[in-house]
Amino acid sequence: CVRGRVAQLPAEASDAYFATRPREAQIGAWASHQSAPLLDRAELERRLAGTTERFEDQDVPRPPFWGGYLLAPDQVEFWQGRQFRLHDRFRYSREGSRWLVERLSP
């Protein structure tokens, strides 16, 4: 579990990160309408083929629907499952510039 402030990154930061991605991943970002239903795998592969052709011999621009977010966490909890429900749980909480670490009951 992570709690904190989230802000959308400026377009320039998203552009810069998108430019570092492999070309295939850039094309995949255009071809995939993330979380939208697909008829079958062939539909995705057709979109990929069309997008590959569309951007042949040119840089792939960042899609307008693709971007990043910055999370500034104030609290993070880690959980590791163990036998007999005796899990390890730790909560890190920001206090100014320091982090307080607490072990929690499972």
N, C-alpha and C positions, 0 to 999 in steps of 0.2 A: 504494500500500500504506500503510495506517495501522495503527500499533500503539499501544496504550495501555490505560487502564482504562475499562471500560464499566459503568454502573450504571443500573438502571431508575429513571426519574423517579417522584417521589411522585404519587399520584393527583391531588392538588390542582394540580400543575404541568401534568399531562396535561389536566385539566379546563380550565384557563385557556387552554392553547394550542388545544384543540379548539373553544372558544368563539370564537376569532378566525377560524376557517375559514369560508369561504362556506357558506351553508345547503346548497347543492347538494352540496358536498363532505362535509358532515356526514351528509346522507342517503345519499350514495354509500358512506360508511364502513359504514353498517348494511346496505346492500343487497349489497355485495360481500364474499364470503367469500374473502379474498385468497389466491391461489395454489390454491384448490380448483378442480377441473375443472368446466367448464360444458358443457352439451349443445350450446348455441348462443348467439348474441348475444341472441336473444329471451328466453332464460331470465333473463339479467341485466336486461334491460329490464322484464320482469315483476316481478322483485324490486324494482327501482327504483320502479315504479309503486305497488306495495304499500307500500313504505316511505314514499313521499311521502304516500300517503293516511293511513298510521298516524300520522304526525307533523303532519298538517294543523292549522294554527292553534295550534301549540304550539312551544316551544323544543325543539331536538333534543338530547337528552342524549348524553354520550360513551358509546359502547358499552363494555362491560366488557373486551372483548378489544382495545381500541384504547389505545395509550399510547406514551410516548416513552422514549428512552434518552439518557444524557449520555455522550459520549465525551471523555475527557481524554487527548489524544494525547501520546505520548512521542517518537514517530518518524513522519515522513511522507515518502513517496518519490513524486516526480513523474517521469513519463516522457513524452517527446514524440518521436514517431516522425519520423525523417528518412531521406533517401535513403541507399541503400547500407549500411544497418544502422549508420549513424553517428548514433544517437539521442542526444538530450540526456536525462540522468538526474541528478536532484538529490535528496539525502537531507537532511532537516532533522531533527536530533536535539536533544531538550531536554536542556540541562545547567544545572540549577538554574532560574533565571529567564530564561536566555538560550537561543537556538537556534543550534546549530552547523550550518552549511550546507556540504555536501560535494558536489562533482561526482563522479559515478560513471562508470566505463567502461560503454559500452552492452552 
